[in-house]
Amino acid sequence: MTKLITPDVRVHASFVDAMAEFSAEGRGGPGDDSNVGRAIRAYGTRWHDSRVFAAYVEAVRADAHADTPRPEGHAPSTSLWYVAGDTYLGRLAIRHVLTPPLLEWGGHIGYDVRPSARRRGHATAMLRAALPVARGLGIDRALITCDRDNVASRKVIEACGGVYEDRRRQKLRFWVSTNGGRGAAAGR
């Protein structure tokens, strides 16, 4: 059974394997400012150590707290991992507020599915399951963005009720209602 969970050390081995898959497709380089990219650069060579991984899990959980130090332009963020038993399939981050950079290109919710688990509906299921969590954080309409050439991500967003607003630079911007699909454009 697949589900979203709070980051947990029990998926350690599978998580490390997933990050190796992301690295193999080029993630984690100096220009990759995504959550996965930053994590690979900071922890990638040390994740195999269970103590380092436990510290990483605690840091990811702590990022949800407003008083946790974070880089400028970054907002408090609730991270959830998508798992099947002890197998890590992907991650999703819900940013509690929109900073100016998030309003332009990052949005409220970002997600990644490990390469070996793609094209099986996991991203759509993750996003659908996360919308009530976002609502619980006080987000009535979530801004979700994707690269203009990322057709798969655009389909995920639209399948979850995303209403296209505009394109800013290379990002397409969509608004998704978090109230279970009752009026995605409501409150505009």
N, C-alpha and C positions, 0 to 999 in steps of 0.2 A: 504494500500500500504506500502510495506517495503522499507526502505532506510537507508543509512548511513547519520548520522548527526554529527555535532560538539556537544560535550557534552552539555546538556541543562537541566536546572532545571525543565522543564515541565514534565519530566518523573520520577520525584522524587519518587512517591509512588511505581511505577512499578520497579524502580531500587532497592529500599530497599527490595522489595519482591524477586527480582532476587538474591541479595546478600545473603539473608536468605537461598535460595535454594543452592547456592554454599557452604555456611557454613554447611548446613545439609549433604552435600556429603564429608565433611572433609576439605574443602578449608579454608585457613587462619591460619593454624597451624604454629608453629615456623619454620618448615622446608620448608614452601611454599613460595618460592621467586618469584612467578609469580606476575604480576600486580594485579590480583584479590586478591591473598593471602596477599600481602602487604597492599592493600587498606582495606581489612577486618580487619586486625590487627590495622591499624591506625584510622579508622573511624567507624568500625562496630557497636560499641555501641552508637555512636552519630549521625548517619545518619538520624535518625528520625527528628532531629531538622533541620528545613528548612534553617536556617542560616549556620549551619555546612555543610549541603549538598551544598549550594551555594558556600561556600569557597572551598569545595572539587572540584566542577565543575571548578572553576577558576584555582585551582592548576593543574588539569589535562590539561586544555587548555594551561596554561603557560609552561608546560613541552615541548611544541613545540619550544620554544624560546631558542636559543643557550646560552643566558646569565642567564638562570634560574638555580639556584643551584640544583645539583642532586648528588646522591651517586657516588663514584668512580666506573668506569666501565660502567656507564649508559650513554646513548646517548640521545640527544634531540629526542623527540618522539611525533608524531601527533596521537592523540587518536580520534577515531570515534566510535559512538554508532550506533548499528543497531536497528531500531525501526519500529513498525507498529502503526502509530498514536502516542499515548502517552504511548504505551507499549514497554518497554525496552526488547529486545531479546538477545542482546549480545554486545560485544565490540571488537575492533580491534586496535592495536597500530602499527604504522609504525615508526621504528627507522631510523633516518636520515642517520646515519653512522654505520659502524660495528666496535665496539671496539673489542679487543681480545676475551673477553668472548662471545660477540654476534657472532663473527665469528665461534667460536667453537660450541656453543650450542643454542644460542638465536635467531639468524637471524635478518632480517630486519622487519619481520611482525609476530606478535603473535595475536591470537584471542581466544575468549571464547564465547560460546553460553550457555545461562542459561539452566539448566537441563530440565525444562518443555517445552523448545522450540527445543530440539535436534531432530535429525533424520527427519528433514523437509526440508533440503537443505539450511538452513540459513548460515551455515559456508561457503559453496561454493559460495553463492550469495554475502556474505560480502567480501570474498577474491577477487572475480572477480571485484566487484565495487571499491575495494581499489587499484587495480593495476594501474589505471590511476593517482590516487592521488600520489602513490609512484613515478611514472614517473615524475609528476610535481615537486617532491622534488629532482629530479636529479638522481633517482635510475633507471638504465636501466635494471638490473637484480637483483631481490630480492632473498635473501637467506631466505628460510623458513624451519624450522625444526619441527620435532615431535618426541615424544618418540617412540622407536622401536616397542613397542607393541600397539601403538595407530593406529589401522587399519583405523578407521573412519577419523582421521586427515590426514593420508597418502592418502586416497582416495580423500579428499578435495583438497589437494595440487596437486595431479596428474590430477584431473579434471580441474584444472586451469592452466595446462601446465607445472607443476613441473617436472624437469628432475633430477633424483637421481644422487647425486655425491658420497656420502660415509656415513659411520656410524662412529661417534666419541662418544665413551663411549656409553651411552644409547640413543643417538640422531641420527636420520636419517636426512641427509642434502640434500635439493633440491634447485635448482635454477629455478626461474620463470621469464620469460620475462615480462616486464611491458609495452611492445609496442603492446598490443592487440593480442598476440599469434603469432606474426611473428618472429619465430626463437628463441625458449626458450634458446637454447645453444649458440646463437650468442654472440660474444664479449668475449668468453672464452679465 
